C-alpha cells in the first residue's frame, strides 16, 4: 500500500514490494499451454542484481476450426502454436490434449 501513515506524530511512507499484477496472464483468455510469467535477476559483470520479468511469447492468430467451420481469433503462445500444428489443427489439439493442460 502506497500512502502516508501517521503514528505517534511521525510520518511514515509505506511501500509495497514490487508486484507483477500487470504481467499476470490469468486475466487473458487464450491457450498458453502451461507457460507462465517468470521472475529472476539480471546479473551483469558488476554483479549488481536487478529484478526482471520474462514474459511468454503471446501471439494473436486466426485459427480455422473444422467443426465450427469458421476462423477463431485466439491468443496463443508460440509453443502451443507448434503443438497445434503437430496435432493436426485446432480441433485435434482441443480433443487430444488433457483438460488440465488446456486450462493452464
Wavefront OBJ file of the C-alpha trace (Angstrom):
o trace
v 0.000 0.000 0.000
v 1.439 3.273 -1.008
v 0.420 6.051 1.259
v 1.222 8.082 4.301
v 0.521 6.848 7.783
v 0.613 8.892 10.948
v 1.886 7.066 14.000
v 2.596 8.933 17.241
v 3.162 12.210 15.406
v 5.591 10.681 12.877
v 5.032 10.395 9.187
v 5.855 7.020 7.661
v 5.858 6.202 3.990
v 4.594 2.694 3.430
v 5.873 0.984 0.329
v 4.774 -2.294 -1.058
v 7.214 -4.689 -2.666
v 7.245 -4.653 -6.457
v 4.451 -6.776 -7.839
v 3.739 -8.124 -11.263
v -0.026 -7.619 -11.381
v 0.407 -6.050 -14.807
v 2.074 -9.185 -16.088
v -0.410 -11.781 -14.867
v -1.864 -13.959 -17.577
v -4.978 -15.022 -15.693
v -6.988 -12.072 -16.939
v -6.263 -13.035 -20.538
v -8.261 -15.644 -22.380
v -6.260 -17.895 -24.639
v -4.243 -21.067 -24.994
v -0.990 -20.728 -23.060
v -0.084 -24.400 -22.550
v 1.192 -24.048 -19.005
v 3.559 -21.192 -19.805
v 3.662 -18.521 -17.113
v 5.467 -15.321 -16.238
v 8.928 -15.987 -14.811
v 10.828 -13.792 -12.364
v 14.531 -13.515 -11.796
v 17.543 -11.261 -11.710
v 19.711 -9.584 -14.275
v 23.268 -10.270 -13.229
v 25.798 -8.206 -15.183
v 29.562 -8.242 -14.882
v 29.397 -5.820 -11.932
v 27.311 -8.432 -10.034
v 24.643 -5.808 -9.224
v 21.437 -7.837 -9.332
v 18.262 -6.168 -10.563
v 14.852 -7.813 -10.706
v 13.294 -8.520 -14.052
v 10.385 -10.383 -15.592
v 10.325 -12.765 -18.564
v 7.021 -12.719 -20.411
v 5.843 -15.566 -22.637
v 5.680 -15.008 -26.375
v 1.935 -14.489 -26.857
v 0.619 -14.023 -30.379
v -2.884 -13.263 -31.598
v -3.669 -15.566 -34.512
v -6.662 -16.644 -36.542
v -7.117 -20.416 -36.495
v -9.665 -22.330 -38.549
v -11.984 -24.755 -36.767
v -13.303 -27.539 -38.983
v -16.073 -28.407 -36.526
v -17.394 -24.832 -36.290
v -16.398 -24.073 -39.903
v -15.139 -20.600 -39.079
v -11.954 -18.807 -38.144
v -11.395 -18.007 -34.481
v -9.174 -15.189 -33.272
v -7.249 -16.613 -30.305
v -4.269 -15.595 -28.171
v -1.735 -18.421 -28.092
v 1.879 -18.877 -27.169
v 4.271 -19.945 -29.887
v 4.763 -23.198 -28.002
v 1.046 -24.011 -28.266
v 1.029 -22.933 -31.909
v 3.698 -25.549 -32.678
v 1.681 -28.142 -30.754
v -1.459 -27.280 -32.735
v 0.490 -27.849 -35.959
v 1.828 -31.153 -34.636
v -1.630 -32.433 -33.608
v -3.129 -31.510 -36.977
v -5.228 -28.450 -36.305
v -7.093 -26.618 -33.578
v -9.883 -29.192 -33.263
v -7.491 -32.127 -32.849
v -5.456 -30.154 -30.323
v -8.535 -29.428 -28.212
v -9.803 -33.012 -28.432
v -6.499 -34.838 -27.805
v -4.985 -32.585 -25.125
v -5.766 -33.196 -21.446
v -8.089 -30.672 -19.815
v -5.523 -29.644 -17.202
v -3.088 -28.619 -19.959
v -5.680 -26.621 -21.856
v -6.929 -24.798 -18.764
v -3.466 -23.592 -17.757
l 1 2 3 4 5 6 7 8 9 10 11 12 13 14 15 16 17 18 19 20 21 22 23 24 25 26 27 28 29 30 31 32 33 34 35 36 37 38 39 40 41 42 43 44 45 46 47 48 49 50 51 52 53 54 55 56 57 58 59 60 61 62 63 64 65 66 67 68 69 70 71 72 73 74 75 76 77 78 79 80 81 82 83 84 85 86 87 88 89 90 91 92 93 94 95 96 97 98 99 100 101 102 103 104
